[in-house]
Amino acid sequence: MIDEAQAILGYRFNDEALLREALTHASIADHRVNSNERMEFLGDSILGFLVSEHLFVNFPDDLEGDLTKLKSAVVSRKVCAAISQRLDLCSLMSLGKGMTNRPKLPQSVAAAVLESIIAAIYLDGGIDQVRDFLIRQVQPFIDEAAQTAHQYNFKSVLQQHAQRHMNSNPVYMLLDEKGPDHSKAFQVCVEIDGCRYESAWANSKKEAEQQSALLALQRLGVISEHETDQNGQAQATEQSEQSER
């Protein structure tokens, strides 16, 4: 069972007792302190920290409120349970008779065992090991949440695409500005890894950057189509990330 668990997790423990504890439900432990409940507490905090760190680094243009919404969508019992079920972690657990007789374990149990596993990897191998394991598991959920949240944020979509596929970050360059101070227009282009894309004009630097990001996404083939909504804003259907998932 321990070997099977380590194969599923893609991580080999130095101290297998930590893994056993993470997989031990309170229903079978001789005392609740010997179950995975304490690890669940620690794992929950580590999960929140690592997802927050990942979002902070990978969504540099998002404000606090945007990051909080993304985090809430990813760090949830529903997502943790989904990951746990995909890895089939519940089948590895040591459960009491009252739990094994159930046709299906509660979502809370599935979510808790993932958090316990997170804590166990952290205690055994440190933060880098658990970061590697965790981000691989939550990335599809981050992509899904970001796609919805960033429907109109072309800079964020371009940032994600450039980091993942081009190993680089977009750089926005102010090329020109015209008009009086109270009504200026700005020309901006984006450059990625030495390649400069078509520039865009707008009445604010922020909007010019968004439009230049849109032009780059179209040039890169990331956005397959765009149309204008009732407010005249460009909408995008970003399909390259979907096709990978």
LINVENHU-V382907 format. One record per helix or strand of 2 or more residues. SS is the DSSP state (alpha for helix, beta for strand). FROM is the first residue (numbers start at 1). TO is the last residue. Records with the same first field share a line. If there is no record, write none. Layout:
SS=FROM-TO / FROM-TO
This chain:
alpha=2-9 / 16-22 / 32-34 / 37-58 / 64-74 / 77-87 / 89-92 / 97-100 / 107-125 / 127-149 / 154-165 / 181-183 / 205-220 / 240-244
beta=171-178 / 185-192 / 195-196 / 200-202 / 223-228 / 234-238
